[in-house]
Amino acid sequence: MATKLESPLRPQEAADYIGIDISTLYKMIKRGDIEGFYVGEEKHGIRIEQAEIRRYKRKYSTKRWGLN
């Protein structure tokens, strides 16, 4: 059975999904809190895997409530 592939998110889409400003997202990528990757040979854009955003949200929500 084939699995459905999820498209990586553009930075604005990822920021909207998390509920943060895009500049905050870029800072988080730079710090290594969220892993992004460049697309194209000229590295014109960054994308973030949807699984990475879900991982971050789980980590944040468990930290917030002291569950980790």
N, C-alpha and C positions, 0 to 999 in steps of 0.2 A: 504494500500500500504506500503510495507516495504521500509525503508530508507537504503541507502548504508552507512555502517559504515566506517569511516576513520581510518586507522591505525596510531597509534602514531609514531612520528618520533624519530629516534636515535639522540643524540646530534650533530653529524657531519652533518646529513641531515638537521636538524633545522638551524644550523649555516650557511650552504650553502644557504638555502632558504632565510635567512635574509640578507646574504652577510657579515657575520662577521667571525672572527677567533673563533675556538672552545673554546679557553681559555677565550675569552670575554663572550661567551655564559654561561660558567660555573660560571663566576663572576656575570652575570645577574641573574642566577638562585639563587645563594647564597644571593644576595641582595633582591630578591623577585620581580625583574622586570619581570621575566618570570617564570611561574609555571611549574615545572617538577614533575615527580613522579618516585619512585623506582619500579623496577620489580623484581619478585622472592622473595622467603623467605629470601635469603641471601643478598638482596638489591645489586645485582651485577651491575645493569645498571639503567640508567635514561632514561625516555622517556618524550616527550613533545607532547601534543595533537596539532593537526594541527590547530584547532580553536584558541588555545592559541597563536600560531605563527601569525595567521592572526590578532588577537586582538592587539598584540604588534605592528605589521606593521602599522595598522590603527592609533594607538595611536602615533607612531613615526612620521608618515607622516603628521598628523594634527598638532602636536607640531612644526614640522619643518617649516610649513607655517603659524603658528600662528592662526590656525583655531579652537582651542579648548578653 
